[in-house]
Amino acid sequence: MIAKLTGKIEYVKNNYVVIDVNGVGYKVHVTDFTFGSIAGKEDVSVFVYTYVREDTLALYGFLELAEKEMFELLISISGIGPKAALGILSIAPPKTIKAAILNEDSSILTRVSGVGKKTAERVIRELQGKVDGLDIEDTEKLIADSDAVDALVSMGYSVTEAREALKNVSPDISDVGERVKAALRNVGS
């Protein structure tokens, strides 16, 4: 199985990238965050999940190992396939998803097309004991960041730009509106 690829970016499309490794091009499906992070780069290194089914062989790539591990947890649940798992990881980083699971907050998961309330509740129920614990302060900030990312995306920023802008916002600011305002100042500078 392929676990990691490092090579030149040959081709970029909406939801995948072709990575040339010593003359062999690998089509790797990626999240919106990964897509935005590698845009404009010549070389890339991604952790890969090789998805094999009777009629399918597909590669899914992640910049961080935590993303790959969350992807594997998500697709282990009946009703969540690779497309839905990528969708979930495109709207929220693994820490935010963990926070949503620990807080039993299905609203983050239901933002993904094809994931309804019942499926989101099943994800939470089945992953409850499988994710690491987080501090309550971290949990509240991560959920606020998820809402702030949504607000910034609705203003026309990409998921990557929104997450990058929020990284520089002081952790002391907890109100979603204030986090968005601070992030907008970061984007402009």
N, C-alpha and C positions, 0 to 999 in steps of 0.2 A: 504494500500500500504506500501511496505517496503521502508523506507527512509534512514536507516543507519544500517550497520552491524558491529559488533565487535566480533571477535573470533579468533580461532586458524586456521592457514593455514594448510589445510589437503593435498592439491594437487595443483600443479601448472602445467599448460599446456601453449602452445604458446600464446593464446590470452585470457585465462581465469584462474581463481583461484577458488578453492573450499574452502569456509570458514565454519568451524564447529562452530556453535553457539548452545551451550547446547545440543549437540548430533545430530543436524540437519545440514546437509551439503548443503550450497547454492552455486550454480555455478554462478560466477559473471564475466562477460566479462570486461576487463580492457584495458586501453591504454598501449602502449609500455613504456611510462614514469612511469606509476603506476606499471607495471609489473617489471621494473628494480628497482624501489624504494623498493618494498616489497620482492625482491629476498633475500633469506637467513634469513628472519625474521620468527619468530614463530607465532606472533600475529599481527593482522591488524585491522584497523578500517577504513571503507570506507563509503562515502555517496553513496546512491544507487538510481538509476532511474529504476523504474519498467516499463518495456515495455510490453504492453498488446495489442494484436491484435487477430483477430478471430482464427488464427491457431498458435499463438506464445505467450509465456510468458517467458520473459528473463530479467535478472538483469544486469545492467551496473554499475560498481563501480568506484569511483573517490576519490583520496586522499584529494583533495581540493574542497570546495564548488563552487569556481569560475569555475572549470572544469565542474562540473555537470550542472551549469547554462548555460555555453556555449554549452554543449551537447544538452540541451533542446531547446535552440535557433536554433541550427543547424538542429535538426530533425523536427522542426516546418516548415521547408521549403520543398515544394514539390520537390521530386527527391533526397532528402538527407535522407537516412535511418540511423539506428544506426551504421551499419558497416562503412559507409562513414564518419559519424560524429566522430567515434572512430579513424578512419584513420587521419582525420584532426587534432584531438587533440593529436595524436601520433607524428605528425611532428612539431607541434608548440603549445606553451602554450596559454591559453586564451588571455593574453595581446598582444601577437604577432598577433593572429587572429583579435583582435579588431583593432590593428594598421593597418593591411591589409585592413580591411573593411573601416576604416576612410580614408585611402589613396587610396581607390579603386584599390588596388594591387591584382589582381587575381592570380598572379604567385605562391603565397604560397599555395593557395587552389588547384591549378591544379597539384600539386606534388602528390596528393593522387590518387591512382588507382581508376578509375571509376568517377572521377570528371573532367569533361572537361571544356573548357573555358566558354561555355554558362551557365553551371550550376554554376560555380564559380562567374560569373557576376551576376547571379540571387541571389546567397547568399549575395553578397555585396549589391545589390540593396534592398533586403528585410530586411537586418539587419542594414542598414545604420542608421536609427533612433532609433534602439533598443540597441545599445552598448554605453557605457560611453565614454566620450572624454578623450583623452590623450594629454600630452604635446608633441610638435613637436620633441623635443630632445629625449623623450622616444620612440616615434614612429620610428625614424631613427635607434636608438640603437636596438630596438626589431627586426626590419627587418634585420639589419646586423647580429644579433644573429641567426636568422633563417637560413641565408646563411652559417654562421659559423658552426651551428649544422650539416647542410647538408655536409659540407666539412669534419668535424670530423667523421661523420657516414661513409662517403666514404673511410675514412682511417681505418675503422674497429672498431671504438668505438661505443658503444650503445648510443641510444638517451639520456638515463639517464646520462651516463658518460659525454657526450658532454655538456648537460645542466648544470651539476654540475661544470664542469671545467670552463664554461663561467660565472658562478655566481661570481667567484673570480677575473675576469678580470676587470681592472679599467674602469669605465664608460668614462674616458677621451679618451680611444682608440676607435675610430669609424671605422677605416678601417677594412674591413672583414679579409683580410690577416693578419693584425697585431693582430686582436682578436683571430684568429686561432693559431698563434704562441704563444701568451700569454696563451691561454687555454692549449696548448700542454705542456708548462712549468708547468702548474698547475697539469696536469694529471701525470706527471713524479715525482712530489714532494710528 
